């Protein structure tokens, strides 16, 4: 696997909350893309041979804070009906941590992202490019998480399986041990449980760069495009999204969504997207 330089990696990572594909992996052969973007702008996802929308439906804490299951199901169906077919979740995503800034009351019951998604996957599986993440580092616990994720999601396979939140070089070394998490993901791919593999991380760029060189990963999900920068005075969230989508090397942006209204807003932004010029991007770097 080709080494990724620290300069190239950090240049692509600064200020973003995005999906990067790794062009040095995969065989580059075109895949049959059965998914329907409904006319949304798409991008070739590195060497996976897959076309994906430039905005990915993020189904983390914001999604889990939708109180009514019927409302979350309506949002998922609306997103899919309008071309947002890449869905990103994780085994650990629920409403017990990281509440959105606008949430002032505690939830009355636990909401698990994968369970809510699974209710729609029951009848629309073939339409969704489905991605989840495994958190546990212990091999046995990791396998239990993967098995439970598949059960929750009402599926026997994934399009993308990622390692959740690479934190440090020590973390990378642990996952690289024989029989540990990287080997598990490679085996899941060989066995057809997942079509592609990747990892995510939001902090240590050096660790993320090293992780990318440890295995033939297909994708990296890194940094944060919006949270917590949406709290910065006079900073427009739309500008944050435009900035991230304008960075070189970014395939797509994962955006947390929590209502049909938010989905509509992001669809409008994507349909009318205009990349930032160099001057606009420089201004955003100063402000953030």
N, C-alpha and C positions, 0 to 999 in steps of 0.2 A: 504494500500500500504506500502510495506517495506521501512523503512527509508534508505536513502543513506548517508553513513558517509562522512564527509568533506574530510578526508584523501583519501578514495577510489575515490571520485569524482575528486579531484584535480590531483591525480596520473594519472587517465585516461585522464585528459583534457590537461595537460601541453604540449605545443608545437604542438598541433594537429589542424587539420581542418577537422573534421570527423563526421561521423554519428555513434552515439551510440544508440543501442536499449536498452530498459529497461527490463531485463529478468523477473522481478517480475510482469509484466502485461500480459494481454492476457490469453487465455485458453490453449495455448500450442498445440492445435490440428493442424495437418498438413493441409495446404491449397493447392488447386490445383494451381500449378505454370504454367501458360500458356505462360510465357515469355521465350524467347530463348536467352541464353547467348553465343551461337555460340562457345562453348568450352572454354570461359573465366573462370578463377577461380571465384567461387561464395562462399557465406557464408550464413548460416541460419541467418536471420534477427531477432535475439532475439526470442521472443515468438509469433511473427507474423505468423510463419509457412511459410514465404516466403524466397526463395533463391534470393539473389541479387548479382550482380557483385561487386567486392571489390573496384572498381572505379565507382563513380556516375558522370554522365554528368552534370556539373555545368553550368547554363545558365544565369549568371548574367552580370556584367559590360563588361567583355571581349567579351562575345557573342553579347551583344548589340552594340559593336563597330565594328561589321562586317558591312561594308557599304552597300553591295548589298543583297537584300532579297534572291536572287537566290543562293548566296554563303552560307548564313546561312541555307537555306533549304537543300542544298547539304551536308553540314556538319552533320545536324541532321539525314538525311537518311543514310549517311555513318556510323555514330555511331551506329544507330539501326541495320543496316545490319551486323555489326560486334560485336553485343552482348551488347552494352551499352544501356540498356533499361530503367534504372532508371534515369529519368530526373528531375532535381531540379531547380525550379525557384521561383519567388515571385511577388506579385502584384506590388511592388515598383520598380522592376528591369527595368531600361532603360538606355539610353546613356547620361543622363544629369548630372550624378554624377560619381565619382570614376573612371576616365579614367585609362586604363592600362598604365604602365610606358612608353611603346613605342609610345603611341599616342601623336602626337605633334600638330595636327590640330583639330579644333572643328567640330562636326558633322553638316551636313547641314540640317538634319531633325531628329525629335525624333524617336527613335526606341524603341519599347516596347517588352520585352522578351516574354511575354505571347502571344502577337499577332503573332510574328514570329513562335512560337511553334505551335500555333493553325492552321497554314497553313499546317503543316505536320500531326497534330492530325486528321484533316479532313479525311484523308485516311489511317491512321495507328494507330488509337486509341487503338485497342485491343492489340497491341504489346508493348505499353509503360506503365511502372509503373510511374505514373505522380504525382509529388509533387509540391505544391505551398505554399506560406506563406501569411498570412494576417498581415498587419502592424497597422492599426488603433486600438486605445484602446477604443474609444467611441463605444458602442454596435451597434447603428444605422449605423455609418460609416463602422464598421467592416462588417456588413451584406451586405452593398452596395459593398464593396471591393470583398467579396466572390462571390456575384452574377456577378459582372463585370469580375472577373477572369474566372469563368466558361464560360461566353460568349466569352471572348477573346480566350480561349483555345479550343473552339468548342466542349465542353463536358458537360454532366450533372452530372458527378461524378469525384471524385479524388481517387487515391490510398492513398495519404498522404496529410493532411492539417496541416501546422505548424503555430504557432505564431512566427512572425519575431522579432528577436533581443530583447530578454529579457535583460534589462539594469541595474536594481537595485532591491533591496528588496521592495522599494516603488512601483515600476512597477509591481512586483509580487502581492503585496497586492491589487492594483487597479484591475488587471485582475482577481483576485480571488473573487471579490464582486459578489453577486448574480445577475445573468442576464448579467454579463460582459463576457469578452473574453473566459475564460476557459469554462464557461457554454455554450457559443455559439458553441465551438468546440465539446463539448460532445454531444450537440444536433445534430450537423451536422453528427456525427458518428452514432447516434441512427437512424437518418432519412435516412442513406445510401448515403448521399452526399459525404462522405469520408469514406474510409475503415479503415484508421488509423489516429492518431493525434500525434502531437509532437510540439516542439518549438526549436528555435535557439538562440544563443547568442555568443558573441565574447569577453566579457570583465570580468564582475563581477562573479567570480566562486561561491561565497557565494549565490548570487541571483539565479544562475542556479541550484545549489544544492537544494535550497528551492523550486524552481519552480517544480523540479522533484517530490517533495513530496506533491504537491497540487492537483494532478489529475492522473488518470491512463494513462499517456502518453505512446505511443509506441516507440518514438524515440526522440533523442536529436541531434541537429546539432550544433557543437561548435568549437570555436577557429579558428585559421588560420594555415594551413599547409605550405602555400607558401608565399602569400602576407602578409607583405612587405619584408619578409626575402630574397626574390630573389635578393634584392639590396645589400645584404651583400657580400663584396669582397671575392672571392675564395670559395663561398658556392654554391655547385652544386644543382640545382633544383631537379634533380633526387634523390639525397640523402635526400632531404627534404620529398619527396614523400615516399621513402622507409622507412624512419624513422617513419612517421605517420602510415603507414600500418603495421609497426612492433610492435606498442604499444599494450599492453594487453588491452582487452576490446573494441577495435575499430572494428566495423563491416565493415565499408567502408569509403572511402575518397572521398569527393566531390571536383572535380577539374574543375575550369573554363576553358573552351575551346573556341577557336575562329577561328579555321580553320581545314580543313581535315588533314593537316600536323600535327597539334598538337594532334588531335585524334589518328592518326597513331602512333605517338611517345608514347602516353600514353597506347595504346593497346599493343605495343611491351614491354613496361615496365611491364605491368600486366601479360602478357603471360610468361615472363621470371623472375617473381618476386622471389627474395630470401630475406627472413627476415634478418634484421640486428641482429648481435649478441650483447651481453651486452656491449662489449668494443666499438663497433661502435656507439651504442646508447649513451653511456656516452660521447664520443667525440662530437657527434652532440649537446648534451645538453650544453656543454661548448662553442661551436662555435656560437650557436644561442641565 
